[in-house]
């Protein structure tokens, strides 16, 4: 769809009056209340840990290779802070990465702990906060 086709579709009858004028279009994202990704993995290739940055920043010098990784994605993004708290209280896991501006939480630890933490985060958001949630996936 071209820009002109989109404008015609959006503005219908007013489109003829708007032709040739400078228009400013903005995109607005209205986050819902959902857990849209909950995944647990047990990577075997160390490049996964390096590409996720699990060896830099506050984790510099730490070796997480061989640990399981849990990735959870939220809207609204601030829910990540609550999820990190629940994850830490639900299992012996570490925060690998937390982005409260994009809604991403990555935790690391033993498989059983990561799985317990991810499942508890999803359960809490579904049952206590009435978020739409996805199923926890595992690879």
FIKOLZA-1660 file (N, C-alpha, C; in steps of 0.1 Angstrom, whole numbers, plus 5000, padded with zeros to 4 digits):
% residues 139
   i   px   py   pz ch aa at
   1 5008 4988 5000  A  X  N
   1 5000 5000 5000  A  X CA
   1 5009 5012 5000  A  X  C
   2 5006 5022 4991  A  X  N
   2 5014 5034 4990  A  X CA
   2 5009 5044 5001  A  X  C
   3 5017 5054 5003  A  X  N
   3 5014 5064 5013  A  X CA
   3 5000 5071 5009  A  X  C
   4 4999 5074 4996  A  X  N
   4 4987 5080 4992  A  X CA
   4 4974 5071 4994  A  X  C
   5 4976 5058 4991  A  X  N
   5 4965 5049 4994  A  X CA
   5 4961 5048 5009  A  X  C
   6 4971 5048 5017  A  X  N
   6 4969 5048 5031  A  X CA
   6 4961 5061 5036  A  X  C
   7 4966 5072 5031  A  X  N
   7 4959 5085 5035  A  X CA
   7 4945 5085 5030  A  X  C
   8 4943 5080 5017  A  X  N
   8 4929 5080 5012  A  X CA
   8 4920 5071 5020  A  X  C
   9 4926 5060 5025  A  X  N
   9 4918 5051 5033  A  X CA
   9 4914 5057 5046  A  X  C
  10 4924 5063 5052  A  X  N
  10 4922 5069 5066  A  X CA
  10 4913 5081 5066  A  X  C
  11 4915 5090 5056  A  X  N
  11 4908 5103 5056  A  X CA
  11 4895 5103 5047  A  X  C
  12 4893 5093 5039  A  X  N
  12 4881 5091 5031  A  X CA
  12 4878 5104 5023  A  X  C
  13 4867 5110 5027  A  X  N
  13 4862 5122 5019  A  X CA
  13 4872 5134 5020  A  X  C
  14 4879 5136 5031  A  X  N
  14 4888 5147 5033  A  X CA
  14 4901 5146 5025  A  X  C
  15 4903 5135 5019  A  X  N
  15 4916 5133 5012  A  X CA
  15 4918 5143 5001  A  X  C
  16 4908 5146 4993  A  X  N
  16 4909 5156 4982  A  X CA
  16 4914 5169 4988  A  X  C
  17 4908 5173 4999  A  X  N
  17 4912 5186 5005  A  X CA
  17 4926 5186 5011  A  X  C
  18 4931 5174 5014  A  X  N
  18 4945 5173 5020  A  X CA
  18 4956 5172 5010  A  X  C
  19 4952 5169 4997  A  X  N
  19 4962 5167 4987  A  X CA
  19 4971 5179 4985  A  X  C
  20 4984 5177 4985  A  X  N
  20 4994 5188 4983  A  X CA
  20 4998 5195 4996  A  X  C
  21 4991 5192 5007  A  X  N
  21 4995 5198 5019  A  X CA
  21 5005 5190 5027  A  X  C
  22 5013 5196 5035  A  X  N
  22 5022 5189 5043  A  X CA
  22 5015 5183 5055  A  X  C
  23 5017 5170 5056  A  X  N
  23 5010 5163 5067  A  X CA
  23 5021 5157 5076  A  X  C
  24 5019 5156 5089  A  X  N
  24 5028 5149 5098  A  X CA
  24 5021 5137 5103  A  X  C
  25 5027 5126 5101  A  X  N
  25 5021 5113 5106  A  X CA
  25 5030 5108 5118  A  X  C
  26 5023 5104 5128  A  X  N
  26 5030 5098 5140  A  X CA
  26 5025 5084 5142  A  X  C
  27 5034 5076 5148  A  X  N
  27 5029 5063 5152  A  X CA
  27 5029 5063 5167  A  X  C
  28 5018 5058 5172  A  X  N
  28 5016 5057 5186  A  X CA
  28 5015 5042 5190  A  X  C
  29 5022 5038 5200  A  X  N
  29 5021 5024 5205  A  X CA
  29 5014 5025 5218  A  X  C
  30 5003 5018 5219  A  X  N
  30 4995 5017 5232  A  X CA
  30 4997 5003 5237  A  X  C
  31 5006 5001 5247  A  X  N
  31 5008 4988 5251  A  X CA
  31 4997 4982 5259  A  X  C
  32 4994 4969 5257  A  X  N
  32 4984 4962 5264  A  X CA
  32 4990 4957 5277  A  X  C
  33 4983 4948 5283  A  X  N
  33 4987 4941 5295  A  X CA
  33 4989 4927 5292  A  X  C
  34 5002 4924 5287  A  X  N
  34 5004 4910 5283  A  X CA
  34 5018 4905 5285  A  X  C
  35 5020 4893 5287  A  X  N
  35 5033 4886 5286  A  X CA
  35 5032 4879 5272  A  X  C
  36 5040 4885 5263  A  X  N
  36 5039 4880 5249  A  X CA
  36 5050 4870 5245  A  X  C
  37 5060 4868 5254  A  X  N
  37 5070 4858 5251  A  X CA
  37 5075 4853 5265  A  X  C
  38 5076 4840 5266  A  X  N
  38 5081 4833 5278  A  X CA
  38 5088 4821 5273  A  X  C
  39 5102 4821 5272  A  X  N
  39 5109 4810 5266  A  X CA
  39 5121 4806 5275  A  X  C
  40 5123 4794 5276  A  X  N
  40 5134 4788 5284  A  X CA
  40 5143 4780 5274  A  X  C
  41 5156 4783 5275  A  X  N
  41 5165 4775 5266  A  X CA
  41 5177 4771 5273  A  X  C
  42 5183 4761 5268  A  X  N
  42 5196 4755 5273  A  X CA
  42 5206 4755 5262  A  X  C
  43 5211 4767 5259  A  X  N
  43 5220 4767 5247  A  X CA
  43 5233 4759 5249  A  X  C
  44 5238 4754 5238  A  X  N
  44 5250 4746 5238  A  X CA
  44 5262 4754 5232  A  X  C
  45 5258 4764 5224  A  X  N
  45 5269 4772 5217  A  X CA
  45 5272 4785 5226  A  X  C
  46 5284 4786 5230  A  X  N
  46 5288 4798 5238  A  X CA
  46 5285 4811 5232  A  X  C
  47 5284 4812 5218  A  X  N
  47 5282 4824 5212  A  X CA
  47 5268 4830 5216  A  X  C
  48 5259 4822 5220  A  X  N
  48 5246 4827 5224  A  X CA
  48 5248 4836 5236  A  X  C
  49 5256 4831 5246  A  X  N
  49 5258 4839 5258  A  X CA
  49 5265 4852 5255  A  X  C
  50 5275 4851 5246  A  X  N
  50 5282 4864 5242  A  X CA
  50 5274 4873 5235  A  X  C
  51 5265 4869 5226  A  X  N
  51 5257 4877 5218  A  X CA
  51 5246 4884 5226  A  X  C
  52 5242 4877 5237  A  X  N
  52 5232 4883 5247  A  X CA
  52 5239 4893 5256  A  X  C
  53 5252 4893 5256  A  X  N
  53 5260 4902 5265  A  X CA
  53 5260 4897 5279  A  X  C
  54 5259 4884 5281  A  X  N
  54 5259 4879 5295  A  X CA
  54 5273 4878 5301  A  X  C
  55 5283 4884 5294  A  X  N
  55 5297 4883 5299  A  X CA
  55 5303 4897 5300  A  X  C
  56 5294 4908 5299  A  X  N
  56 5299 4922 5299  A  X CA
  56 5292 4930 5310  A  X  C
  57 5295 4942 5311  A  X  N
  57 5288 4951 5320  A  X CA
  57 5289 4946 5335  A  X  C
  58 5278 4945 5342  A  X  N
  58 5278 4941 5355  A  X CA
  58 5282 4926 5357  A  X  C
  59 5282 4919 5345  A  X  N
  59 5285 4905 5345  A  X CA
  59 5300 4902 5340  A  X  C
  60 5307 4913 5339  A  X  N
  60 5321 4911 5334  A  X CA
  60 5329 4902 5343  A  X  C
  61 5335 4892 5336  A  X  N
  61 5343 4882 5344  A  X CA
  61 5335 4870 5348  A  X  C
  62 5322 4871 5347  A  X  N
  62 5314 4859 5351  A  X CA
  62 5313 4850 5339  A  X  C
  63 5311 4837 5342  A  X  N
  63 5309 4827 5331  A  X CA
  63 5296 4821 5332  A  X  C
  64 5287 4824 5324  A  X  N
  64 5273 4818 5324  A  X CA
  64 5272 4807 5314  A  X  C
  65 5282 4804 5307  A  X  N
  65 5281 4793 5297  A  X CA
  65 5277 4780 5304  A  X  C
  66 5268 4774 5298  A  X  N
  66 5262 4761 5303  A  X CA
  66 5250 4763 5312  A  X  C
  67 5247 4776 5316  A  X  N
  67 5235 4778 5323  A  X CA
  67 5223 4780 5314  A  X  C
  68 5211 4777 5319  A  X  N
  68 5199 4779 5312  A  X CA
  68 5196 4794 5311  A  X  C
  69 5188 4798 5301  A  X  N
  69 5184 4812 5299  A  X CA
  69 5169 4812 5298  A  X  C
  70 5163 4822 5306  A  X  N
  70 5149 4824 5304  A  X CA
  70 5147 4838 5299  A  X  C
  71 5138 4840 5289  A  X  N
  71 5135 4853 5283  A  X CA
  71 5120 4855 5284  A  X  C
  72 5117 4867 5289  A  X  N
  72 5103 4870 5290  A  X CA
  72 5101 4885 5285  A  X  C
  73 5090 4887 5278  A  X  N
  73 5088 4900 5272  A  X CA
  73 5074 4905 5276  A  X  C
  74 5073 4918 5280  A  X  N
  74 5061 4923 5286  A  X CA
  74 5056 4936 5279  A  X  C
  75 5043 4938 5280  A  X  N
  75 5038 4952 5279  A  X CA
  75 5028 4953 5290  A  X  C
  76 5027 4964 5297  A  X  N
  76 5036 4976 5296  A  X CA
  76 5050 4972 5300  A  X  C
  77 5060 4980 5296  A  X  N
  77 5074 4977 5298  A  X CA
  77 5078 4977 5312  A  X  C
  78 5071 4986 5320  A  X  N
  78 5075 4987 5334  A  X CA
  78 5072 4974 5342  A  X  C
  79 5064 4965 5337  A  X  N
  79 5061 4953 5343  A  X CA
  79 5074 4944 5345  A  X  C
  80 5084 4947 5337  A  X  N
  80 5097 4940 5338  A  X CA
  80 5103 4941 5352  A  X  C
  81 5101 4952 5359  A  X  N
  81 5107 4954 5372  A  X CA
  81 5100 4945 5382  A  X  C
  82 5087 4944 5381  A  X  N
  82 5079 4934 5390  A  X CA
  82 5083 4920 5387  A  X  C
  83 5084 4917 5374  A  X  N
  83 5088 4903 5370  A  X CA
  83 5102 4899 5375  A  X  C
  84 5111 4909 5375  A  X  N
  84 5125 4906 5380  A  X CA
  84 5124 4902 5395  A  X  C
  85 5116 4910 5402  A  X  N
  85 5115 4907 5416  A  X CA
  85 5109 4893 5419  A  X  C
  86 5098 4890 5411  A  X  N
  86 5092 4877 5413  A  X CA
  86 5102 4866 5409  A  X  C
  87 5109 4867 5398  A  X  N
  87 5118 4857 5393  A  X CA
  87 5129 4855 5403  A  X  C
  88 5134 4865 5409  A  X  N
  88 5145 4864 5419  A  X CA
  88 5140 4856 5432  A  X  C
  89 5128 4859 5435  A  X  N
  89 5122 4852 5447  A  X CA
  89 5117 4838 5445  A  X  C
  90 5116 4834 5432  A  X  N
  90 5110 4821 5429  A  X CA
  90 5121 4811 5426  A  X  C
  91 5133 4814 5424  A  X  N
  91 5144 4805 5421  A  X CA
  91 5157 4811 5423  A  X  C
  92 5167 4803 5423  A  X  N
  92 5181 4807 5424  A  X CA
  92 5186 4812 5411  A  X  C
  93 5181 4823 5406  A  X  N
  93 5185 4828 5393  A  X CA
  93 5192 4842 5394  A  X  C
  94 5198 4846 5383  A  X  N
  94 5204 4859 5383  A  X CA
  94 5198 4867 5371  A  X  C
  95 5197 4880 5373  A  X  N
  95 5192 4888 5362  A  X CA
  95 5204 4890 5352  A  X  C
  96 5202 4885 5340  A  X  N
  96 5212 4886 5329  A  X CA
  96 5210 4899 5322  A  X  C
  97 5198 4904 5321  A  X  N
  97 5195 4916 5314  A  X CA
  97 5180 4920 5318  A  X  C
  98 5178 4933 5320  A  X  N
  98 5165 4938 5323  A  X CA
  98 5164 4952 5316  A  X  C
  99 5154 4953 5307  A  X  N
  99 5151 4965 5300  A  X CA
  99 5137 4970 5303  A  X  C
 100 5136 4980 5312  A  X  N
 100 5123 4985 5316  A  X CA
 100 5117 4995 5305  A  X  C
 101 5125 4998 5295  A  X  N
 101 5121 5007 5284  A  X CA
 101 5116 4999 5272  A  X  C
 102 5119 4986 5271  A  X  N
 102 5114 4978 5260  A  X CA
 102 5106 4966 5265  A  X  C
 103 5107 4963 5278  A  X  N
 103 5099 4952 5284  A  X CA
 103 5105 4938 5283  A  X  C
 104 5119 4938 5284  A  X  N
 104 5125 4925 5283  A  X CA
 104 5133 4921 5295  A  X  C
 105 5131 4908 5299  A  X  N
 105 5138 4903 5311  A  X CA
 105 5145 4890 5307  A  X  C
 106 5158 4889 5310  A  X  N
 106 5166 4877 5307  A  X CA
 106 5171 4872 5321  A  X  C
 107 5169 4860 5324  A  X  N
 107 5174 4854 5337  A  X CA
 107 5183 4842 5333  A  X  C
 108 5192 4839 5342  A  X  N
 108 5201 4828 5340  A  X CA
 108 5202 4820 5353  A  X  C
 109 5205 4807 5351  A  X  N
 109 5207 4798 5363  A  X CA
 109 5205 4784 5358  A  X  C
 110 5204 4775 5368  A  X  N
 110 5202 4761 5366  A  X CA
 110 5188 4759 5359  A  X  C
 111 5187 4749 5351  A  X  N
 111 5174 4747 5343  A  X CA
 111 5162 4747 5352  A  X  C
 112 5162 4740 5363  A  X  N
 112 5151 4739 5372  A  X CA
 112 5147 4752 5378  A  X  C
 113 5157 4760 5382  A  X  N
 113 5155 4773 5388  A  X CA
 113 5149 4783 5378  A  X  C
 114 5155 4783 5366  A  X  N
 114 5150 4792 5355  A  X CA
 114 5136 4788 5351  A  X  C
 115 5133 4775 5350  A  X  N
 115 5119 4771 5347  A  X CA
 115 5109 4775 5357  A  X  C
 116 5113 4773 5370  A  X  N
 116 5104 4776 5381  A  X CA
 116 5102 4791 5381  A  X  C
 117 5112 4799 5379  A  X  N
 117 5110 4814 5379  A  X CA
 117 5102 4819 5368  A  X  C
 118 5104 4814 5356  A  X  N
 118 5097 4818 5344  A  X CA
 118 5082 4815 5346  A  X  C
 119 5079 4802 5350  A  X  N
 119 5066 4798 5352  A  X CA
 119 5058 4806 5363  A  X  C
 120 5066 4809 5374  A  X  N
 120 5059 4817 5384  A  X CA
 120 5057 4831 5380  A  X  C
 121 5065 4837 5372  A  X  N
 121 5063 4851 5367  A  X CA
 121 5050 4851 5358  A  X  C
 122 5049 4841 5349  A  X  N
 122 5038 4840 5340  A  X CA
 122 5025 4838 5348  A  X  C
 123 5026 4829 5358  A  X  N
 123 5014 4826 5367  A  X CA
 123 5010 4838 5374  A  X  C
 124 5019 4846 5380  A  X  N
 124 5016 4858 5388  A  X CA
 124 5009 4868 5379  A  X  C
 125 5015 4871 5367  A  X  N
 125 5009 4881 5358  A  X CA
 125 4995 4876 5353  A  X  C
 126 4993 4863 5351  A  X  N
 126 4980 4859 5346  A  X CA
 126 4970 4859 5357  A  X  C
 127 4973 4853 5369  A  X  N
 127 4963 4851 5379  A  X CA
 127 4962 4863 5389  A  X  C
 128 4972 4870 5392  A  X  N
 128 4971 4881 5401  A  X CA
 128 4969 4894 5395  A  X  C
 129 4975 4896 5383  A  X  N
 129 4974 4909 5376  A  X CA
 129 4965 4909 5364  A  X  C
 130 4959 4898 5361  A  X  N
 130 4950 4896 5350  A  X CA
 130 4955 4901 5336  A  X  C
 131 4968 4897 5334  A  X  N
 131 4974 4900 5321  A  X CA
 131 4971 4888 5312  A  X  C
 132 4970 4891 5299  A  X  N
 132 4970 4880 5289  A  X CA
 132 4984 4874 5289  A  X  C
 133 4985 4862 5289  A  X  N
 133 4998 4855 5289  A  X CA
 133 4999 4845 5278  A  X  C
 134 5011 4842 5274  A  X  N
 134 5014 4831 5265  A  X CA
 134 5018 4819 5273  A  X  C
 135 5019 4808 5266  A  X  N
 135 5025 4796 5272  A  X CA
 135 5040 4797 5273  A  X  C
 136 5045 4791 5283  A  X  N
 136 5060 4790 5285  A  X CA
 136 5065 4780 5275  A  X  C
 137 5074 4784 5267  A  X  N
 137 5080 4775 5257  A  X CA
 137 5094 4771 5261  A  X  C
 138 5098 4759 5257  A  X  N
 138 5112 4754 5260  A  X CA
 138 5118 4748 5248  A  X  C
 139 5131 4751 5247  A  X  N
 139 5139 4745 5236  A  X CA
 139 5152 4740 5241  A  X  C
% end
